[in-house]
Structure formats: C-alpha cells, structure tokens
Amino acid sequence: MLLFEERKKGYRYIAFQLERKYKITRNPKTILRYMQILNIKSPIRKKKFFHYSRKEISLNSILVAPNILNRNFEAKAPFKKLVTNVSYLYHKNGRVFSSIVKDLYDNSILAYQISKKNDIKLVMDNISKVFSKQAYKCILHSDQGSQYNSHIYKDTLESLGVTISHSRKGNCYDNACCENFFSHLKSELLYLQPAKSEQELIKQLNDYVIWYNYDRPQSKLKGMTPIEYRNHTSF
C-alpha cells in the first residue's frame, strides 16, 4: 500500500515502481483492477483550451520565430531540443510564477525559477542557469509570450547559437510537452497539498523537481526516470 499512498498516482506508475523498486512484475491492467477494488483514484488532469482573436494573433508578431519544433518532441541526444514555459502557482496568500526548461531527450527539468512577476527577468534568470557554463547548439521552443518575443531574449539566444522556435498563436499543443509538466505538478502535488505560504510553495517545487527527475518513472522512458534514462545511455 505504500506505493499507493506515496502520491495519488495512476496504475502505470504503480506498475513501473513495483518493477523498479521491488522487482515485482505485474500487468498494469491488473494494478488498475486492484485500484478499482480499493477505490483508489489518481488525480485527473483537465485539458484547457485557449482561443485568440485575429487581432490578438497579429500583435507582437515581428519577433516571432517559425515553429521549427513542429510538435516533433523526440530528441536523439541530450541538449538538442529544449522547451520552456511559465505557469502560475498558487499558495494560500497569493501566487507566484515559475519558469522551467525541459530537455525532450529524457524529459528532465534542467532548470526552474520562481518570481512574483511574470516578466523577462524571470525567463532570462532561468535560461542563464542552463547556458551559463556551456552553450549548446540546440533548439529552444516556447509559446509566443511577450518575454519570448523580446529583443533581449532573441539577442541573447542568438549570441549563444541557440535556435529559437515558437508555437503558433493559439496552439497550446505546440508546447504540450512543457505544459504537461505543470499539469502533473499541480494535479500530483499542489492541488492535493495546497501550500500555506510562498516559502512552503518554493520548497514543494524544489522537492517535486528532484522527485520528478530522480524517482518518477515514465512510460516514454521505458519505465525509467529521467536521470536513470540519461545515465543508461552512452552520451
């Protein structure tokens, strides 16, 4: 029962963890039947749909890059295809904004940053964590938020040799792999254990990212965690 209580997870996660931690192999559908008998339900992530007018689509289009990633979320090596996004996170006394950078090779979170303001400083401070020690000839994909259309964002990444890719306006699925992380974060932790303060929220995010990278197996990664998958390869 410990796996069921660890975080309210789905039957695939339980099957992966049984194999990883206890060398017990069970069909995921068998786990699902056990969960149904025990009345254990995993959190459901609701899909959100966004709509934009033609006027909104035409605004701030001067610095918009083409959608080079084009929903090709498969990467053959680390640091080749990165995605980034900003989302709001609530605590009892208000909210903060979090920026993340995710590597599509193994879905690992390379960097994250929290700020009370959703501004260019939040984005650039987070990006600097990834590129401060080494420049990577990679694609960095994002939506068309104002920060990602700014001159400082464009000039900084171009100076590093990074290829900028933008989602099409109004197409949240173009960056679904990045938004997916925030969906998991909120449904697996923040909705279940609402933070009472900003400090508690920061600690929750830090702990979750560590758990996500090191102890959360994923079907895309053959039942391994992001760090296990990266260490398993020869790169």
Secondary structure per residue as TSV (DSSP state, phi and psi in degrees):
chain	resnum	aa	ss	phi	psi
A	1	M	-	360.0	-16.2
A	2	L	H	-60.6	-38.9
A	3	L	H	-64.7	-36.6
A	4	F	H	-69.0	-29.9
A	5	E	H	-89.1	-16.0
A	6	E	H	-55.1	-54.7
A	7	R	S	-154.0	145.3
A	8	K	-	-67.6	91.4
A	9	K	-	-109.7	168.8
A	10	G	-	-84.1	172.4
A	11	Y	H	-66.9	-30.6
A	12	R	H	-65.9	-42.3
A	13	Y	H	-59.6	-45.6
A	14	I	H	-60.3	-42.3
A	15	A	H	-63.0	-43.3
A	16	F	H	-61.7	-44.9
A	17	Q	H	-69.9	-33.5
A	18	L	H	-61.0	-40.5
A	19	E	H	-71.5	-44.6
A	20	R	H	-67.1	-46.5
A	21	K	H	-93.9	-31.1
A	22	Y	H	-123.7	3.0
A	23	K	-	56.0	33.7
A	24	I	-	-106.7	119.8
A	25	T	-	-99.8	122.4
A	26	R	-	-136.8	143.1
A	27	N	-	-64.1	131.4
A	28	P	H	-53.6	-33.1
A	29	K	H	-70.4	-27.1
A	30	T	H	-67.3	-42.5
A	31	I	H	-60.3	-40.9
A	32	L	H	-60.6	-41.7
A	33	R	H	-64.6	-40.4
A	34	Y	H	-61.7	-42.1
A	35	M	H	-64.0	-38.3
A	36	Q	H	-66.3	-39.9
A	37	I	H	-64.0	-40.5
A	38	L	T	-84.4	-1.0
A	39	N	T	58.6	42.8
A	40	I	-	-101.6	124.8
A	41	K	-	-122.5	139.5
A	42	S	-	-87.8	155.0
A	43	P	-	-60.6	144.4
A	44	I	-	-103.8	126.6
A	45	R	-	-92.0	118.3
A	46	K	-	-84.4	136.2
A	47	K	-	-76.8	143.7
A	48	K	-	-117.0	141.1
A	49	F	-	-121.0	136.6
A	50	F	-	-120.1	140.1
A	51	H	-	-128.1	141.6
A	52	Y	-	-130.1	146.3
A	53	S	-	-80.9	166.5
A	54	R	H	-62.2	-34.5
A	55	K	H	-64.8	-43.7
A	56	E	H	-64.1	-38.2
A	57	I	H	-65.5	-32.3
A	58	S	H	-80.6	-18.7
A	59	L	T	-73.3	147.4
A	60	N	T	53.3	35.1
A	61	S	-	-91.8	-7.0
A	62	I	T	-62.4	-42.2
A	63	L	T	-99.5	11.6
A	64	V	-	-73.4	127.7
A	65	A	-	-87.1	160.4
A	66	P	-	-67.2	158.4
A	67	N	-	-81.5	75.4
A	68	I	S	-67.5	-38.7
A	69	L	S	-62.5	-43.3
A	70	N	T	51.9	44.2
A	71	R	T	61.4	18.8
A	72	N	-	-90.2	86.1
A	73	F	-	-87.5	9.4
A	74	E	-	-94.5	132.0
A	75	A	-	-124.8	137.5
A	76	K	S	-89.0	-10.1
A	77	A	S	-154.3	157.7
A	78	P	T	-63.9	152.5
A	79	F	T	60.6	31.0
A	80	K	S	-106.7	-38.9
A	81	K	E	-131.1	110.5
A	82	L	E	-114.8	149.1
A	83	V	E	-129.5	151.5
A	84	T	E	-141.9	155.8
A	85	N	E	-165.5	164.9
A	86	V	E	-124.6	138.9
A	87	S	E	-140.5	156.2
A	88	Y	E	-89.1	145.5
A	89	L	E	-129.8	126.3
A	90	Y	E	-95.1	145.7
A	91	H	E	-129.9	178.3
A	92	K	T	-59.0	-34.2
A	93	N	T	-101.8	6.4
A	94	G	E	158.0	-144.5
A	95	R	E	-150.9	161.3
A	96	V	E	-132.5	172.1
A	97	F	E	-117.0	140.7
A	98	S	E	-123.4	132.9
A	99	S	E	-109.8	136.5
A	100	I	E	-128.3	157.1
A	101	V	E	-125.2	125.3
A	102	K	E	-120.3	137.9
A	103	D	E	-95.6	121.6
A	104	L	T	-73.3	-11.7
A	105	Y	T	-64.4	-46.0
A	106	D	T	-131.1	9.9
A	107	N	T	64.9	16.3
A	108	S	E	-74.2	148.4
A	109	I	E	-88.9	111.5
A	110	L	E	-78.7	-32.9
A	111	A	E	-160.9	152.5
A	112	Y	E	-147.3	155.0
A	113	Q	E	-146.7	144.3
A	114	I	E	-120.9	140.9
A	115	S	E	-151.0	156.0
A	116	K	S	-78.0	-14.1
A	117	K	S	-118.9	138.1
A	118	N	-	-92.0	79.3
A	119	D	S	-131.8	-177.8
A	120	I	H	-66.4	-30.5
A	121	K	H	-63.4	-40.2
A	122	L	H	-58.3	-47.8
A	123	V	H	-66.2	-47.2
A	124	M	H	-70.0	-37.1
A	125	D	H	-61.3	-38.7
A	126	N	H	-71.5	-42.5
A	127	I	H	-63.4	-35.2
A	128	S	H	-63.2	-27.5
A	129	K	H	-65.1	-31.3
A	130	V	H	-82.4	-40.8
A	131	F	H	-107.1	5.0
A	132	S	S	-67.6	-34.7
A	133	K	S	-96.3	-26.1
A	134	Q	-	-155.2	140.0
A	135	A	-	-93.0	137.7
A	136	Y	-	-117.4	134.8
A	137	K	-	-80.5	85.9
A	138	C	-	-137.5	175.0
A	139	I	E	-98.9	133.5
A	140	L	E	-119.1	112.6
A	141	H	E	-104.2	142.8
A	142	S	E	-151.2	177.8
A	143	D	-	-82.6	-168.6
A	144	Q	-	-99.6	33.3
A	145	G	-	-59.2	156.2
A	146	S	G	-59.0	-33.3
A	147	Q	G	-63.4	-39.2
A	148	Y	G	-79.4	-8.0
A	149	N	G	-102.4	1.9
A	150	S	S	-77.0	157.7
A	151	H	H	-65.7	-38.4
A	152	I	H	-66.1	-37.8
A	153	Y	H	-65.0	-49.3
A	154	K	H	-62.5	-48.3
A	155	D	H	-66.7	-41.0
A	156	T	H	-63.8	-47.3
A	157	L	H	-68.6	-38.3
A	158	E	H	-64.3	-35.6
A	159	S	H	-67.1	-23.6
A	160	L	T	-90.6	-3.8
A	161	G	T	79.8	18.1
A	162	V	-	-88.4	133.7
A	163	T	E	-87.4	122.7
A	164	I	E	-87.0	134.8
A	165	S	E	-129.6	136.1
A	166	H	E	-121.0	143.5
A	167	S	-	-65.6	157.0
A	168	R	-	-70.9	146.9
A	169	K	T	-62.0	130.0
A	170	G	T	82.8	6.5
A	171	N	-	-113.9	85.6
A	172	C	G	-65.1	-23.6
A	173	Y	G	-71.4	-17.1
A	174	D	G	-66.0	-20.6
A	175	N	G	-126.8	32.3
A	176	A	H	-60.7	-34.1
A	177	C	H	-65.5	-26.6
A	178	C	H	-85.7	-43.4
A	179	E	H	-63.5	-27.0
A	180	N	H	-59.5	-36.7
A	181	F	H	-61.9	-46.7
A	182	F	H	-64.7	-34.3
A	183	S	H	-62.3	-44.8
A	184	H	H	-64.2	-44.9
A	185	L	H	-56.1	-45.5
A	186	K	I	-73.0	-43.2
A	187	S	I	-76.6	-31.3
A	188	E	I	-88.0	-18.9
A	189	L	I	-136.2	-62.1
A	190	L	I	-67.7	-35.1
A	191	Y	T	-73.4	-28.0
A	192	L	T	-85.3	-32.8
A	193	Q	S	-132.0	74.1
A	194	P	-	-56.9	132.3
A	195	A	B	-72.0	141.7
A	196	K	S	-88.5	-15.8
A	197	S	S	-152.9	169.5
A	198	E	H	-64.7	-38.9
A	199	Q	H	-63.6	-40.2
A	200	E	H	-67.4	-37.9
A	201	L	H	-63.9	-41.6
A	202	I	H	-61.4	-42.8
A	203	K	H	-65.1	-40.7
A	204	Q	H	-60.0	-44.9
A	205	L	H	-64.2	-43.9
A	206	N	H	-60.4	-47.5
A	207	D	H	-64.0	-38.5
A	208	Y	H	-67.4	-42.5
A	209	V	H	-62.1	-41.7
A	210	I	H	-62.2	-46.8
A	211	W	H	-63.1	-42.4
A	212	Y	H	-61.8	-44.0
A	213	N	H	-73.6	-37.5
A	214	Y	H	-105.9	-20.5
A	215	D	H	-138.2	10.9
A	216	R	-	-112.2	100.6
A	217	P	-	-69.4	152.0
A	218	Q	B	-132.9	140.3
A	219	S	G	-62.7	-35.7
A	220	K	G	-61.6	-27.7
A	221	L	G	-99.7	25.0
A	222	K	T	60.4	37.2
A	223	G	T	80.5	7.2
A	224	M	B	-99.0	163.2
A	225	T	-	-83.3	165.5
A	226	P	H	-54.2	-45.2
A	227	I	H	-70.2	-38.4
A	228	E	H	-61.2	-42.9
A	229	Y	H	-64.2	-42.9
A	230	R	H	-65.2	-42.5
A	231	N	H	-70.2	-23.9
A	232	H	H	-73.9	-23.9
A	233	T	S	-90.4	172.2
A	234	S	-	-98.5	11.6
A	235	F	-	-75.3	360.0
